[in-house]
Amino acid sequence: MLSIERLRTETHGLPALTKVGVVALGFAGLLDLIAHLEANEHIGHLHQHTSAEASAHLAAFVSMVLIYLGVVLDGVRQQRARRRSAER
């Protein structure tokens, strides 16, 4: 319980899109782990990638883009707010 409260307070200032990206990245990481473990059972050491692995990697990439986009959009929003307040 203590760690959940700490997580809430430390992530309070993050943009919403970044929070969504972090959650999605955690989910994609779990999918990636499962896909790699499953692929090792079926393929062995042939170094071939399954569609599940590729999908998990794509999900991780999209999650990272969401995180980055959330940070950039928040910076743009803050900059516009500063400009508006400076014009007044």
Secondary structure as GFF3:
##gff-version 3
##sequence-region A 1 88
A	DSSP	alpha_helix	2	10	.	.	.	ID=ss1
A	DSSP	alpha_helix	16	43	.	.	.	ID=ss2
A	DSSP	alpha_helix	51	87	.	.	.	ID=ss3
###
